[in-house]
Amino acid sequence: MAILHSIELVAIVSVAMLVAKLGRAGLGRGAGLLALLLVAAAALVGWQAIRLLRGQRVLSVAGLAMQSAVLIASIAIATQRPTLGVAGIVVAGGILAGWGRLGRPAIAYSTPAAPPEAIHTAEGEAHRAGLSGIVVVLLTSALVLGALSVRGGIVVAMVVLAIIFIPLERLFALHPREILRRGWRNDVVHYLINGAALKVGIVVAVAVVGTVLRAFVPASFRAAIAASPSWMQIVAALAITTVGGYAGHRAAHEVPLLWRFHRVHHSVREMDWLAANHLHPLDQIFVRSAAVLPLYALGFGRLSLGAFVVLTTLQAIFVHANVRLTFGPLRWLIATPQFHHWHHAREPEAYNSNYAGEFPVVDALFGTLYLPVHRWPAQYGIDDAEPAGYLRQLVWPLRAAQVSRA
């Protein structure tokens, strides 16, 4: 591990010196900012090495972000300079794998489990408290109408998904359940509003954060990426979004402020295709942005972005579905409902695991895989009682004084 950190540190310093030497004349706009970014990266890598030598066994969130950025940059470089890029992938991936073997983060977000009757009582009180029911219905309806104006075809998409997944969940049901299970109306509202919010949020994130990140990437490199064959862009983009999505999702569990928003999604106690959309829009925007922004900053085309959106949307719905499908040995390569259900499990041995959206091998590499072959979770959710209704769930992270397990 120390050797790998040393190699990475020397490589980053060498690249920083080369970038500074070539300057704008050799690399185009962004060379100066890139040199400064590389110096900061070298400092952070050095600090990680010091922490390792001091006996630290868990990679910090900042370290995870740094190593993920190095891995993403190496994947992009591999499209232009295969030998150099693959070497960077091996080093950065080796460091992440090494830290993963040292220890999984122990996140102290646990609270004593509340009995079911107490949870139901709390939900009932939350439903009666605050704004009157009429005002809540009117405001929620206004949000739904606004969402439909932003994404007119979202209802059609939902009908198509229902036609696919409702029969699938009846034929291969993991847990016997009524089609219109408890809370389905609220999850429909989540689907309609959050879909439009994600569209707007990603556009804003790309326009603001993406533009800033793009300034650190030399224009000549972005142009080379954009000129690459479409198949190469799609493959590289899939690898980049996998790493970025993993890092963003894991950060949403490890950073207490982010967990306040992400726990809305983990409050689901009945897993099915519709529950995939039960999440806070700000949490969804953050996690998706962690995957999408590197593509924009590095110069990947719209085809790559479109492929990512389609894949992740369908995959997210499938892995939440109430179906007993394991895919046999392929379960180790492709994310399945069994893999992601363990991520939502309300069982201590499964906490802080299975962050990858598409490929379990990423969790295996980074030391966060938990996938019992012949067993499924007995229960889902978190210990805290989530308030009833979309609007109350929207403001819940802002009012909560404490957090529960991730």
C-alpha angles and dihedrals in degrees: 000000000000090000092051091049089050092051091048092048093050091047094051093047091048092051091047091053091047092049091048090050096049093042125172093322092062103034105021128226115354096038095112094047090046091054090053091047091052091052090053090047091052090052092051093047089050090052090051089053091050091050089051093052090048090060102262110154103182125070112234122232089252090051091048090051091048096049092044089053091051091049092048092048090049091052090052092047090051089066089063105023107025097184095049093042095049090049089054091048091052094049097043092042091047092053092050091047091049094052089046091056092049094061147321115241111263104217113198098210096123126125127179110282113255118225115251093251091054091050092051090048091051091049091050092050091048089052092053096042129084123010119021118263093248094055091047091051092049094049092045091049090051090052091049092050090048090051091050090052090054096045109023095175096053093097091054090049090051092051091051091050091049091051089053103040105035093063090040091055091047094050098043101024116172093190120020106244142158116258091236096048125175113297097016093129091055091050091051088056089049089052095050099043100035092050091058092040091053092052093051094040095052091049090052093045092051092046094050112022095024092054091052092049091046090059089065093058116079113245091232091059093048090051091051091051092049090051093053119109114277094242091054092050092050094049093046092044091052090052092047095048090047091056094040093047092049092050093046093047093047091048089053087061099040102043108072094213092052091044090059088067098035094053089070086074093044091052088079110115098180116054120213140128093279093051089066088079095049098107143107112271093225090053091049092049092050096049094044091046091055087061101037104041095066089056092053094043093050095049103253115161131247092261090065092048091048093050090051094050094049094045097046094045094054093039093051092053093045097050091052093049121119093241132125097226122136104164091221114242090356088074087086092056105035127043110249134183089261091055095050096038087064088055088060095040119129091219122109096226090060097048118121095016143115100030097157117104101205113008124045089197087077090061089045090053094047095043099248102106120125115171119148106197102215102032140071128199116277094212141005139211137050133287097254120086111240116221117250121253134038098264094049090049088049093059096034095095090052094053102038114109097192138028132223132213121312 
